[in-house]
Amino acid sequence: MLDNDPVIWAMLNAIKELKIENDKLKKANKGVSDKDKRIRRLKGSFSHLICFSPF
């Protein structure tokens, strides 16, 4: 049985809130990662069109 100590309940609620925030950040990070992969793929397909000159 769980102790009814208010500190325990506060810690449990904080853990729940942190999990929600962590899940949101993971989802956002995946979105950014997917966009990065698409950009890198596009960059690779256009790399033959870009000519870099030292002058």
N, C-alpha and C positions, 0 to 999 in steps of 0.2 A: 504494500500500500504506500502511496506517495505521502510524503510529509506535507502538511499544510503550511509550511513556513513560507511567508511572502517572498523571501529571497529566492527560494526554489522556483516559485511561479514566475517571478520576474525574469529569472535566467531562462526558463523554458520559453517564455514569450519572446525574449530577445533572440533566442536561437531560431524560432519560427520566422521572425522578421528578417534575420540575416539569411536564412535559406531562401526566402522569397526574393530578396535583393540579389543573391548569388545566381538564382535561376534566371532572373531578368538579364543580368550581365553576361551570363553564358550565351543566352539567346542573341543578344546584341553582338557579342564577339563572333558568333558563328556567322551572322549576317555580314559583318565586316570582312571576315575571312573569305566568305564566298565571293564577295565583290572583288576582293584582292585577286583571287584566283582567276576571275573573268578578265580583269584588267591585264594581268600578266599574260594570259592566253592571247588577248587581242594585241598586246604589245609585241608578242612573239610573231604574230601573223603579219604585222606591219614593219617588222624590223628590217626587212630587205629594202623597204622604201626610204629608210632614214639613212642618210650618209653624213657621217661626222668628219669634219675637216679640222685640222689643228690651226688653220689660219682663217 
